[in-house]
Amino acid sequence: MLKIVGNDFVRRYRLQQSLEALERVKGIIGEQAYKRLKALVEYRLFGKNFDRAPINEKIAVAFSAGSDSTATVKILRWAGFDVVPVMVKLPQIREPVLWNAQSYGAVFVEIPNYMEKISKQIEKGAPICGKCHSMIMAAVEEYAIKEEIKIVASGDLLSVGSISIYPKGKVVRLNLPAFLAIDKREAIAVLGRKYALGFGCSLWKSAARKSPVLKKFAIQRVLRELRAGAIDDEIARKLILDVLQK
């Protein structure tokens, strides 16, 4: 499921930073969750096996059924957590994606006035991905608070080390791939199947046709992920070409 990072200096440094960040939320998430998350990091660092028996600790995962959030669900379940995938039903999500989410046991929530808020961004020619992501995370956190779930996880690859797990209001945010120093290629490998790379949902593609400047922002995002080591040169090239073809 997970590879050991070996002598990769950068990944080892990031994982050590994750352990330090984990210590700061120990008193919030509880002993069971703390020990199991620490064991996951130590497995990545040293190959140290750990008890993966199910524990009574729920984690809500912001679930899109994409590679990063699916890998997050699979890793956390492999580690013994009681994982609740939470998918926000957005108008641009196709039926096959919803069916796939159901196969993972996803629960569905909605964002009031989603299209009204996103349309304002599109009209201004402003980036929509960040706005969309923040609304999705807020909806998942609201669900977690209602269900008394302490940890909300995401498939974020970027916020490495010291900011990969942190308190946010009434929950603790865990960006699992970043927490475990996992990049996009590793996340895809966790899926155990072929995965078609592409940039953006149908809503972004429609917005980019109306406001081509959005392609510039998209390419900047890809390059940021490349600089951070979340993706490699080959993946970056495929994503940038996909952006330019929209």
WOHUWO-V688425 format. One record per residue. N is the residue number from 0. RES is the residue in three letters. PSI is psi in radians with two decimals (none if undefined). OMEGA is omega in radians with two decimals (999 if undefined). BURIAL is 1 if it has 9 or more other ideal C-beta (glycine too) atoms within 8 Angstrom, else 0. Layout:
BEGIN
N | RES | PSI | OMEGA | BURIAL
N | RES | PSI | OMEGA | BURIAL
END
This chain:
BEGIN
0 | MET | -0.91 | 3.13 | 0
1 | LEU | 2.49 | 3.07 | 1
2 | LYS | 2.67 | 3.02 | 0
3 | ILE | 2.41 | -3.03 | 1
4 | VAL | -0.28 | 3.08 | 1
5 | GLY | -2.29 | -3.07 | 0
6 | ASN | 0.28 | 3.11 | 0
7 | ASP | 1.80 | -3.01 | 0
8 | PHE | -0.79 | -3.07 | 0
9 | VAL | -0.80 | -3.14 | 0
10 | ARG | -0.69 | 3.12 | 1
11 | ARG | -0.69 | 3.11 | 1
12 | TYR | -0.78 | -3.14 | 1
13 | ARG | -0.70 | 3.13 | 1
14 | LEU | -0.66 | 3.07 | 1
15 | GLN | -0.68 | 3.08 | 1
16 | GLN | -0.63 | 3.09 | 1
17 | SER | -0.71 | 3.11 | 1
18 | LEU | -0.69 | 3.11 | 1
19 | GLU | -0.71 | 3.11 | 1
20 | ALA | -0.65 | 3.12 | 1
21 | LEU | -0.66 | 3.13 | 1
22 | GLU | -0.56 | -3.08 | 0
23 | ARG | -0.33 | 3.13 | 0
24 | VAL | 0.12 | -3.08 | 1
25 | LYS | -0.80 | -3.09 | 1
26 | GLY | -0.24 | -3.12 | 0
27 | ILE | -0.76 | -3.01 | 0
28 | ILE | -0.26 | 3.13 | 1
29 | GLY | 2.78 | -3.01 | 0
30 | GLU | -0.76 | -3.10 | 0
31 | GLN | -0.89 | -3.12 | 1
32 | ALA | -0.72 | 3.13 | 1
33 | TYR | -0.86 | -3.10 | 1
34 | LYS | -0.71 | -3.09 | 0
35 | ARG | -0.68 | 3.09 | 1
36 | LEU | -0.66 | 3.08 | 1
37 | LYS | -0.70 | 3.12 | 1
38 | ALA | -0.63 | 3.10 | 1
39 | LEU | -0.79 | 3.13 | 1
40 | VAL | -0.75 | -3.13 | 1
41 | GLU | -0.52 | 3.05 | 1
42 | TYR | -0.77 | 3.11 | 1
43 | ARG | -0.67 | -3.08 | 1
44 | LEU | -0.82 | -2.94 | 1
45 | PHE | -0.09 | -3.05 | 0
46 | GLY | 0.38 | -3.09 | 0
47 | LYS | 2.00 | -3.13 | 0
48 | ASN | 2.68 | -3.12 | 0
49 | PHE | 2.81 | 3.13 | 1
50 | ASP | 2.06 | -3.13 | 0
51 | ARG | 0.36 | 3.09 | 0
52 | ALA | 2.55 | -3.13 | 0
53 | PRO | 2.42 | 3.07 | 0
54 | ILE | 2.72 | -3.10 | 1
55 | ASN | 1.15 | -3.11 | 0
56 | GLU | 1.90 | -3.11 | 1
57 | LYS | 2.50 | 3.00 | 1
58 | ILE | 2.21 | 3.04 | 1
59 | ALA | 2.27 | -3.14 | 1
60 | VAL | 2.20 | 3.02 | 1
61 | ALA | 1.91 | -2.90 | 1
62 | PHE | 2.15 | 3.08 | 1
63 | SER | -0.16 | -3.04 | 0
64 | ALA | 0.16 | 3.01 | 1
65 | GLY | -3.12 | -3.04 | 0
66 | SER | -0.74 | -3.02 | 1
67 | ASP | -0.79 | -3.14 | 1
68 | SER | -0.57 | 3.10 | 1
69 | THR | -0.74 | 3.07 | 1
70 | ALA | -0.67 | 3.11 | 1
71 | THR | -0.80 | 3.10 | 1
72 | VAL | -0.82 | -3.08 | 1
73 | LYS | -0.73 | -3.13 | 1
74 | ILE | -0.79 | -3.11 | 1
75 | LEU | -0.66 | 3.09 | 1
76 | ARG | -0.69 | 3.07 | 1
77 | TRP | -0.61 | -3.13 | 0
78 | ALA | -0.09 | 3.05 | 1
79 | GLY | 0.05 | 3.14 | 1
80 | PHE | 2.67 | 3.02 | 1
81 | ASP | 1.72 | -2.98 | 1
82 | VAL | 2.31 | 3.07 | 1
83 | VAL | 1.75 | 3.06 | 1
84 | PRO | 2.25 | -3.13 | 1
85 | VAL | 1.98 | -3.14 | 1
86 | MET | 2.25 | 3.04 | 1
87 | VAL | 2.16 | -3.12 | 1
88 | LYS | 1.75 | 3.13 | 0
89 | LEU | 2.63 | -3.08 | 1
90 | PRO | -0.43 | -3.11 | 0
91 | GLN | -0.10 | -3.12 | 0
92 | ILE | 2.22 | -3.11 | 1
93 | ARG | 2.74 | -3.10 | 0
94 | GLU | -0.75 | 3.13 | 0
95 | PRO | -0.58 | 3.11 | 0
96 | VAL | -0.70 | 3.10 | 1
97 | LEU | -0.71 | 3.11 | 1
98 | TRP | -0.73 | 3.10 | 0
99 | ASN | -0.73 | 3.12 | 1
100 | ALA | -0.68 | 3.12 | 1
101 | GLN | -0.60 | 3.14 | 0
102 | SER | -0.36 | 3.08 | 0
103 | TYR | 0.09 | 3.13 | 1
104 | GLY | 0.50 | -3.08 | 0
105 | ALA | 2.57 | 2.91 | 1
106 | VAL | 2.68 | -3.03 | 1
107 | PHE | 2.37 | 3.08 | 1
108 | VAL | 2.94 | -3.12 | 1
109 | GLU | 2.80 | 3.08 | 0
110 | ILE | 1.99 | 3.12 | 1
111 | PRO | 2.38 | 3.06 | 0
112 | ASN | 0.58 | -3.10 | 0
113 | TYR | -0.92 | -3.05 | 1
114 | MET | -0.58 | 3.10 | 0
115 | GLU | -0.76 | -3.12 | 0
116 | LYS | -0.73 | -3.13 | 1
117 | ILE | -0.64 | -3.13 | 1
118 | SER | -0.61 | 3.10 | 0
119 | LYS | -0.69 | 3.08 | 0
120 | GLN | -0.76 | -3.11 | 1
121 | ILE | -0.74 | -3.14 | 1
122 | GLU | -0.60 | 3.14 | 0
123 | LYS | -0.15 | -3.06 | 0
124 | GLY | 0.44 | -3.10 | 0
125 | ALA | 2.70 | 3.09 | 0
126 | PRO | 2.43 | -3.11 | 0
127 | ILE | -0.33 | -3.04 | 1
128 | CYS | -0.76 | -3.14 | 1
129 | GLY | -0.76 | 3.11 | 0
130 | LYS | -0.80 | 3.13 | 1
131 | CYS | -0.81 | -3.11 | 1
132 | HIS | -0.75 | -3.11 | 0
133 | SER | -0.65 | 3.10 | 0
134 | MET | -0.68 | 3.11 | 1
135 | ILE | -0.83 | -3.11 | 1
136 | MET | -0.65 | 3.11 | 1
137 | ALA | -0.70 | -3.14 | 1
138 | ALA | -0.71 | 3.13 | 1
139 | VAL | -0.70 | 3.10 | 1
140 | GLU | -0.68 | 3.10 | 1
141 | GLU | -0.74 | 3.09 | 1
142 | TYR | -0.79 | -3.11 | 1
143 | ALA | -0.75 | 3.13 | 1
144 | ILE | -0.76 | 3.13 | 1
145 | LYS | -0.65 | -3.11 | 0
146 | GLU | 0.09 | 3.13 | 1
147 | GLU | 0.73 | 3.06 | 0
148 | ILE | 2.21 | -3.02 | 1
149 | LYS | -0.57 | -3.00 | 1
150 | ILE | 2.27 | 3.03 | 1
151 | VAL | 2.06 | -3.09 | 1
152 | ALA | 2.68 | 3.05 | 1
153 | SER | 2.97 | 3.10 | 1
154 | GLY | 0.44 | -3.11 | 1
155 | ASP | 2.21 | -3.13 | 1
156 | LEU | -0.27 | -2.89 | 1
157 | LEU | -0.72 | -2.95 | 1
158 | SER | 1.27 | -2.96 | 0
159 | VAL | 2.81 | 2.94 | 1
160 | GLY | -2.04 | -2.95 | 1
161 | SER | -0.35 | 3.11 | 0
162 | ILE | 0.42 | 3.13 | 0
163 | SER | -0.28 | 3.04 | 1
164 | ILE | 2.23 | -3.02 | 1
165 | TYR | 2.71 | 3.07 | 1
166 | PRO | 2.44 | 3.06 | 0
167 | LYS | 1.74 | -3.10 | 0
168 | GLY | -2.14 | -3.08 | 0
169 | LYS | 0.05 | 3.13 | 0
170 | VAL | 3.01 | 2.99 | 1
171 | VAL | 2.19 | 3.13 | 1
172 | ARG | 2.23 | 3.12 | 1
173 | LEU | 1.95 | 3.06 | 1
174 | ASN | 1.56 | -2.86 | 1
175 | LEU | -0.87 | 3.13 | 1
176 | PRO | -0.71 | 3.09 | 1
177 | ALA | -0.73 | -3.14 | 1
178 | PHE | -0.63 | -3.11 | 1
179 | LEU | 0.17 | -3.14 | 1
180 | ALA | 0.82 | 3.11 | 1
181 | ILE | 2.33 | 3.09 | 1
182 | ASP | 3.11 | -3.07 | 1
183 | LYS | -0.72 | -3.10 | 1
184 | ARG | -0.67 | 3.08 | 1
185 | GLU | -0.70 | 3.13 | 1
186 | ALA | -0.74 | 3.12 | 1
187 | ILE | -0.68 | 3.13 | 1
188 | ALA | -0.61 | 3.13 | 0
189 | VAL | -0.55 | -3.13 | 1
190 | LEU | -0.52 | 3.13 | 1
191 | GLY | 0.42 | -3.14 | 0
192 | ARG | 2.96 | 3.09 | 0
193 | LYS | 2.55 | -3.12 | 0
194 | TYR | 2.21 | -3.11 | 0
195 | ALA | 2.05 | 3.13 | 0
196 | LEU | 2.42 | 3.06 | 0
197 | GLY | 2.76 | -3.13 | 0
198 | PHE | 2.23 | 2.94 | 1
199 | GLY | 2.66 | 3.09 | 1
200 | CYS | 3.10 | -3.11 | 0
201 | SER | -0.56 | 3.12 | 0
202 | LEU | -0.76 | 3.10 | 1
203 | TRP | -0.75 | -3.12 | 1
204 | LYS | -0.73 | 3.10 | 1
205 | SER | -0.74 | 3.14 | 0
206 | ALA | -0.67 | -3.12 | 1
207 | ALA | -0.55 | 3.08 | 1
208 | ARG | -0.60 | 3.12 | 0
209 | LYS | -0.65 | -3.11 | 0
210 | SER | 1.51 | -3.09 | 0
211 | PRO | -0.35 | 3.11 | 0
212 | VAL | -0.41 | 3.12 | 0
213 | LEU | -0.46 | 3.10 | 1
214 | LYS | -0.64 | 3.10 | 1
215 | LYS | -0.80 | 3.13 | 0
216 | PHE | -0.66 | -3.14 | 1
217 | ALA | -0.77 | 3.13 | 1
218 | ILE | -0.68 | 3.07 | 1
219 | GLN | -0.68 | 3.11 | 0
220 | ARG | -0.76 | 3.11 | 1
221 | VAL | -0.78 | -3.13 | 1
222 | LEU | -0.60 | 3.08 | 1
223 | ARG | -0.73 | 3.11 | 1
224 | GLU | -0.62 | 3.10 | 1
225 | LEU | -0.82 | 3.14 | 1
226 | ARG | -0.58 | -3.12 | 0
227 | ALA | -0.14 | -3.13 | 1
228 | GLY | 0.17 | 3.14 | 0
229 | ALA | -0.48 | 3.06 | 1
230 | ILE | 2.82 | 3.11 | 1
231 | ASP | 3.12 | -3.06 | 1
232 | ASP | -0.75 | -3.08 | 0
233 | GLU | -0.79 | 3.13 | 0
234 | ILE | -0.74 | 3.13 | 1
235 | ALA | -0.77 | -3.14 | 1
236 | ARG | -0.78 | -3.14 | 0
237 | LYS | -0.74 | -3.12 | 1
238 | LEU | -0.73 | -3.14 | 1
239 | ILE | -0.74 | 3.09 | 1
240 | LEU | -0.65 | 3.10 | 0
241 | ASP | -0.71 | 3.09 | 1
242 | VAL | -0.83 | -3.06 | 1
243 | LEU | -0.41 | -3.12 | 0
244 | GLN | -0.14 | -3.09 | 0
245 | LYS | none | 999 | 1
END
